[in-house]
């Protein structure tokens, strides 16, 4: 019940905990090299955030290019799919197989109307309209925006404090567990 009730705000804390868990060996190594735990934590998180931003800057242009190529290729893809569906309907009409006749025999006109509805001339407009509504819905959703911002802001803060006290927390939990 608790997790279900607070599911929308737990993700930054879980992500921060996972980040601290993964980066603790690096902090321990920097401590062994003579750095204080505070400076080791700060330097690790700054480097991690720089690498994350760099990865985003490298990935986003590629994703946008792929999306533009997909949108350009979509009419051809729809036409190919429609042609294959027409071939299946033609094959079903001429087939001597009883199973094929049973599946397609009575519903030939229904199958053709479905293919016309799904892959008709205005399908690109329908897909574009749906995509526009979908993205506007995502962007305008205040809870999604809040969750995204909290993930970007709260996760590094949580990771900083957990990474700073990781060894103390592990020792304390170890003391609490029975032998």
N, C-alpha and C positions, 0 to 999 in steps of 0.2 A: 504494500500500500504506500509506504514511504517513497520508494523508488518511482512508482507510477505517478505519485503526486508531484514530485520534484524532478521528473525526467527531463524537463526542458532546461533546467539550470545545472544539471549534474555533468553534462558533457565537458565543459571547460575544466572542471575539477578532475575528472577522469583522464582527460588528455594531459593536463599538467602533471598528474601523478605518473602517467606512463612516460612522459618526457623526462621527468626527474629520475625515474627508474633506469631509463636507457642511458642517461648522461652521468649517472653517479660514478661509474668506473673512470670516466674521463676526469671528473673532479678529484677522485682519489689519486689518480696518477699525477695531476697537477699539484696536489698537496704534497705528495712524496718528492716532487721536484723543487719544493721550497715555497710555493705560493700559499697564501692564506686561503681558507675555505671561501671567504667572501669574494675575494678577487678571482678565484677559480670559477665560482658560480657565475659571477658577472661576465667574465670573459667567455665562458662556455655558452651562455644564453645569447650574448651579443653575436658570437660567431654562428650559432644555430639560426638566429633570426636573419642574419645577413645571407646565409646559404638558402634559407627558405624563400626570401624575397628574390634572390637571384634565380632560384629554380622556377618561381612563378613567372619571372620576366622571360625566362627561356621557353617555358611551356605554353603560356597564353598565346603568343603569336602563332605557334604551330597549331594549336587548337582552333584558333580563329580561321586560319588558312584551310584547315580540314573541313570546318563547318561551311565555309564559302564554297569549297569544291563539292561538298555533298549537296548543297542547295542547287548548284549549277547542274549537277548530275541527276538530280531527283526526277525531272521530267523524263529523261531517258530510261531511268530505272522503272518508272511507272509504266511507260510504254512497253518495255520488255516483259514486265510482269503481266500486263494485260494480254500481250501476245501469247505468252505461255498458258494463261488461263483459257484463252480461246482455243489453243491447241488441245488442251485437256478436254474441253467440251466437245470438240470435233472428234477426238479419239474415242470419247465415251459414246458418241452417237453411232460410230461405226464398229464398235467392239462387239464380238460374239460372246464374250465372257458374261455369264449369268450374274456374277457378283457386281460387275461394272454396270450392267443394265439395271440391276436392282438399286444400286446407289444413285446412278445418274438418270435412269430411264424415265421415271415419273417427274423428276425435278429439273429437266433440261431448261425449261423456260425460267424457272426460279433461279437456276444457276447463272443463266445469261443475264437476268435482271440484276442479280447481285454483282456480277462482274461489271455491268454498266454503271451501277450506283457507286461501286468502290473505285473504279478506275475510269470514270467518265472524264469529259473534258474539263470539268470544274474541280477536279480533285486537288490540283495544285493550289487553287484559291482556298479550298477548305483546309488543307494542311497549313498553309500560311496563316489563315485566320486562327486556327487552333494554336499554332505556335506563338502567335502574337498574344492571344489571350493567356496562354500558359505562362509566358515570360512576364507579362504585365502583372499577373496574379502573384508570381513569385516575388517580383520586385516590390509590389505594393503591400505585401504582407508584412505588417509591422513586427510580428513575432519572429519571422524568419530573419528579418534585418537585425532585430535585437539579439537573437541567438548567434548570428554570424559575428556581430560586433563583440559580444561577450566572449565568444570563442577566441577572437583575435586579441582581445585586451586582457581577459582574466587568465587565460592559459599560461602566458609567460610569467605572470605574477605568481600564480600558484606553483608553477615549476621552479621559480626562483626560491621561494620559501621552503618548498619541499626538498629541493636539492641542497639548500643551505643546511638544513637540519636532518638530512637523510640518515646519516650514521647514528645520530642520537635517537631518532624514531625507531630505527631497526633494533637498536640495543634495548630500548624501552619495551617494545613489543616482545622481544626475546625474553626479557625478564618476566613479563606477564604470563608467558606460556609455561604450563607445568612441564616438569622434566619427565 
